Amino acid sequence: MKHVVKHDLDHEVAKRATDKAFAAYRERFAKYNPDFQWVDDKKGTVSFEAKGVKIKGGLELKPGAIEMDLEVPFLLRPFTGKAMEVIDSEFRKWIAKAKAGEV
């Protein structure tokens, strides 16, 4: 499942906003064991657990967008909409903070 969050930040600020978004997500949703690790300057790996199943994927910073692609098992697909809403909301909150100079 692919999800794109558009932004107008430069690369370094978008990267900091991404780090802050995942830190907040880890804190708020610790029971889902969320994890995010940078692989290089633009790409990272994402994982979390839902209903006892590990969901993995990747994240890539592109000019003007943060793209996340998750491998969601068939049985969990009905829940992906809500999960992506929460992730999207967290990203948008931190993008707004970055624009305001708070990141």
CYANA upper distance limits for C-alpha pairs under 8 A (distance plus 0.5 A):
  1 MET  CA     69 ASP  CA      5.92
  1 MET  CA     70 LEU  CA      5.57
  1 MET  CA     71 GLU  CA      6.78
  1 MET  CA     72 VAL  CA      7.16
  2 LYS  CA     67 GLU  CA      7.66
  2 LYS  CA     68 MET  CA      6.20
  2 LYS  CA     69 ASP  CA      4.71
  2 LYS  CA     70 LEU  CA      6.89
  3 HIS  CA     67 GLU  CA      6.35
  3 HIS  CA     68 MET  CA      5.72
  3 HIS  CA     69 ASP  CA      6.77
  3 HIS  CA     84 MET  CA      8.02
  4 VAL  CA     65 ALA  CA      6.92
  4 VAL  CA     66 ILE  CA      6.20
  4 VAL  CA     67 GLU  CA      4.98
  4 VAL  CA     68 MET  CA      6.82
  5 VAL  CA     65 ALA  CA      6.03
  5 VAL  CA     66 ILE  CA      5.66
  5 VAL  CA     67 GLU  CA      6.98
  5 VAL  CA     88 ASP  CA      7.30
  5 VAL  CA     91 PHE  CA      7.95
  5 VAL  CA     92 ARG  CA      8.09
  6 LYS  CA     64 GLY  CA      6.17
  6 LYS  CA     65 ALA  CA      4.79
  6 LYS  CA     66 ILE  CA      6.92
  7 HIS  CA     64 GLY  CA      5.43
  7 HIS  CA     65 ALA  CA      5.99
  7 HIS  CA     66 ILE  CA      8.13
  7 HIS  CA     95 ILE  CA      7.58
  8 ASP  CA     64 GLY  CA      5.73
  8 ASP  CA     65 ALA  CA      8.32
  9 LEU  CA     13 VAL  CA      6.55
  9 LEU  CA     14 ALA  CA      6.08
  9 LEU  CA     64 GLY  CA      7.22
  9 LEU  CA     95 ILE  CA      8.28
  9 LEU  CA     98 ALA  CA      8.40
  9 LEU  CA     99 LYS  CA      7.82
 10 ASP  CA     14 ALA  CA      6.55
 10 ASP  CA     63 PRO  CA      8.03
 10 ASP  CA     64 GLY  CA      8.39
 11 HIS  CA     15 LYS  CA      6.59
 11 HIS  CA     61 LEU  CA      7.88
 11 HIS  CA     62 LYS  CA      8.37
 11 HIS  CA     63 PRO  CA      7.59
 12 GLU  CA     16 ARG  CA      6.80
 13 VAL  CA     17 ALA  CA      6.62
 13 VAL  CA     98 ALA  CA      7.18
 13 VAL  CA    103 VAL  CA      7.92
 14 ALA  CA     18 THR  CA      6.59
 14 ALA  CA     61 LEU  CA      8.02
 14 ALA  CA     95 ILE  CA      7.71
 14 ALA  CA     98 ALA  CA      8.26
 15 LYS  CA     19 ASP  CA      6.79
 15 LYS  CA     61 LEU  CA      7.85
 16 ARG  CA     20 LYS  CA      6.71
 16 ARG  CA    103 VAL  CA      7.20
 17 ALA  CA     21 ALA  CA      6.52
 17 ALA  CA     91 PHE  CA      7.85
 17 ALA  CA     94 TRP  CA      5.82
 17 ALA  CA     95 ILE  CA      6.36
 17 ALA  CA     97 LYS  CA      8.48
 17 ALA  CA     98 ALA  CA      6.77
 17 ALA  CA    103 VAL  CA      7.02
 18 THR  CA     22 PHE  CA      6.75
 18 THR  CA     91 PHE  CA      7.29
 18 THR  CA     94 TRP  CA      7.98
 19 ASP  CA     23 ALA  CA      6.63
 20 LYS  CA     24 ALA  CA      6.66
 20 LYS  CA     94 TRP  CA      7.27
 20 LYS  CA    103 VAL  CA      8.40
 21 ALA  CA     25 TYR  CA      6.59
 21 ALA  CA     90 GLU  CA      6.09
 21 ALA  CA     91 PHE  CA      6.00
 21 ALA  CA     93 LYS  CA      8.37
 21 ALA  CA     94 TRP  CA      6.38
 22 PHE  CA     26 ARG  CA      6.46
 22 PHE  CA     35 ASP  CA      8.40
 22 PHE  CA     36 PHE  CA      7.44
 23 ALA  CA     27 GLU  CA      6.86
 24 ALA  CA     28 ARG  CA      6.62
 24 ALA  CA     90 GLU  CA      8.18
 25 TYR  CA     29 PHE  CA      6.24
 25 TYR  CA     30 ALA  CA      8.20
 25 TYR  CA     34 PRO  CA      7.91
 25 TYR  CA     87 ILE  CA      8.16
 25 TYR  CA     90 GLU  CA      7.64
 26 ARG  CA     30 ALA  CA      5.70
 26 ARG  CA     33 ASN  CA      7.71
 26 ARG  CA     34 PRO  CA      6.05
 26 ARG  CA     35 ASP  CA      7.73
 29 PHE  CA     33 ASN  CA      7.89
 29 PHE  CA     34 PRO  CA      7.79
 30 ALA  CA     34 PRO  CA      7.12
 32 TYR  CA     48 PHE  CA      6.07
 32 TYR  CA     49 GLU  CA      5.35
 32 TYR  CA     50 ALA  CA      6.57
 33 ASN  CA     47 SER  CA      8.35
 33 ASN  CA     48 PHE  CA      5.70
 33 ASN  CA     49 GLU  CA      6.48
 34 PRO  CA     46 VAL  CA      8.00
 34 PRO  CA     47 SER  CA      6.19
 34 PRO  CA     48 PHE  CA      4.67
 34 PRO  CA     49 GLU  CA      7.56
 35 ASP  CA     45 THR  CA      8.44
 35 ASP  CA     46 VAL  CA      6.21
 35 ASP  CA     47 SER  CA      5.69
 35 ASP  CA     48 PHE  CA      6.68
 36 PHE  CA     44 GLY  CA      7.24
 36 PHE  CA     45 THR  CA      6.09
 36 PHE  CA     46 VAL  CA      5.12
 36 PHE  CA     47 SER  CA      7.12
 37 GLN  CA     44 GLY  CA      5.84
 37 GLN  CA     45 THR  CA      5.87
 37 GLN  CA     46 VAL  CA      7.35
 38 TRP  CA     42 LYS  CA      8.16
 38 TRP  CA     43 LYS  CA      6.47
 38 TRP  CA     44 GLY  CA      4.50
 38 TRP  CA     45 THR  CA      6.95
 39 VAL  CA     43 LYS  CA      6.04
 39 VAL  CA     44 GLY  CA      5.32
 39 VAL  CA     45 THR  CA      7.38
 40 ASP  CA     44 GLY  CA      7.35
 42 LYS  CA     60 GLU  CA      6.07
 42 LYS  CA     61 LEU  CA      5.56
 42 LYS  CA     62 LYS  CA      7.90
 43 LYS  CA     58 GLY  CA      7.63
 43 LYS  CA     59 LEU  CA      6.11
 43 LYS  CA     60 GLU  CA      4.94
 43 LYS  CA     61 LEU  CA      6.94
 44 GLY  CA     58 GLY  CA      6.19
 44 GLY  CA     59 LEU  CA      5.58
 44 GLY  CA     60 GLU  CA      6.94
 45 THR  CA     56 LYS  CA      7.94
 45 THR  CA     57 GLY  CA      6.39
 45 THR  CA     58 GLY  CA      4.97
 45 THR  CA     59 LEU  CA      6.58
 46 VAL  CA     56 LYS  CA      6.16
 46 VAL  CA     57 GLY  CA      5.66
 46 VAL  CA     58 GLY  CA      5.96
 46 VAL  CA     59 LEU  CA      7.30
 46 VAL  CA     70 LEU  CA      8.39
 47 SER  CA     54 LYS  CA      7.35
 47 SER  CA     55 ILE  CA      5.90
 47 SER  CA     56 LYS  CA      4.79
 47 SER  CA     57 GLY  CA      6.84
 48 PHE  CA     54 LYS  CA      6.23
 48 PHE  CA     55 ILE  CA      5.89
 48 PHE  CA     56 LYS  CA      7.26
 49 GLU  CA     53 VAL  CA      5.80
 49 GLU  CA     54 LYS  CA      4.83
 49 GLU  CA     55 ILE  CA      6.32
 50 ALA  CA     54 LYS  CA      7.06
 50 ALA  CA     55 ILE  CA      7.90
 50 ALA  CA     76 LEU  CA      8.45
 55 ILE  CA     70 LEU  CA      7.43
 55 ILE  CA     71 GLU  CA      6.67
 55 ILE  CA     72 VAL  CA      6.43
 55 ILE  CA     73 PRO  CA      8.06
 56 LYS  CA     70 LEU  CA      6.20
 56 LYS  CA     71 GLU  CA      6.14
 56 LYS  CA     72 VAL  CA      8.07
 57 GLY  CA     68 MET  CA      7.78
 57 GLY  CA     69 ASP  CA      5.97
 57 GLY  CA     70 LEU  CA      4.60
 57 GLY  CA     71 GLU  CA      6.15
 58 GLY  CA     68 MET  CA      6.22
 58 GLY  CA     69 ASP  CA      5.90
 58 GLY  CA     70 LEU  CA      6.98
 59 LEU  CA     66 ILE  CA      7.59
 59 LEU  CA     67 GLU  CA      6.07
 59 LEU  CA     68 MET  CA      4.82
 59 LEU  CA     69 ASP  CA      6.92
 60 GLU  CA     66 ILE  CA      6.44
 60 GLU  CA     67 GLU  CA      5.70
 60 GLU  CA     68 MET  CA      6.96
 61 LEU  CA     65 ALA  CA      6.78
 61 LEU  CA     66 ILE  CA      5.30
 61 LEU  CA     67 GLU  CA      6.93
 62 LYS  CA     66 ILE  CA      6.56
 62 LYS  CA     67 GLU  CA      7.83
 72 VAL  CA     76 LEU  CA      6.96
 72 VAL  CA     77 ARG  CA      6.78
 72 VAL  CA     80 THR  CA      8.22
 73 PRO  CA     77 ARG  CA      7.05
 76 LEU  CA     80 THR  CA      7.23
 77 ARG  CA     81 GLY  CA      8.37
 79 PHE  CA     83 ALA  CA      7.00
 80 THR  CA     84 MET  CA      6.45
 81 GLY  CA     85 GLU  CA      6.71
 82 LYS  CA     86 VAL  CA      6.90
 83 ALA  CA     87 ILE  CA      6.82
 84 MET  CA     88 ASP  CA      6.30
 85 GLU  CA     89 SER  CA      6.49
 86 VAL  CA     90 GLU  CA      6.78
 87 ILE  CA     91 PHE  CA      6.78
 88 ASP  CA     92 ARG  CA      6.61
 89 SER  CA     93 LYS  CA      6.60
 90 GLU  CA     94 TRP  CA      6.89
 91 PHE  CA     95 ILE  CA      6.54
 92 ARG  CA     96 ALA  CA      6.61
 93 LYS  CA     97 LYS  CA      6.85
 94 TRP  CA     98 ALA  CA      6.51
 94 TRP  CA    103 VAL  CA      8.25
 95 ILE  CA     99 LYS  CA      6.74
 96 ALA  CA    100 ALA  CA      6.81
 97 LYS  CA    101 GLY  CA      6.83
 97 LYS  CA    102 GLU  CA      5.59
 97 LYS  CA    103 VAL  CA      6.74
 98 ALA  CA    102 GLU  CA      5.88
 98 ALA  CA    103 VAL  CA      5.30
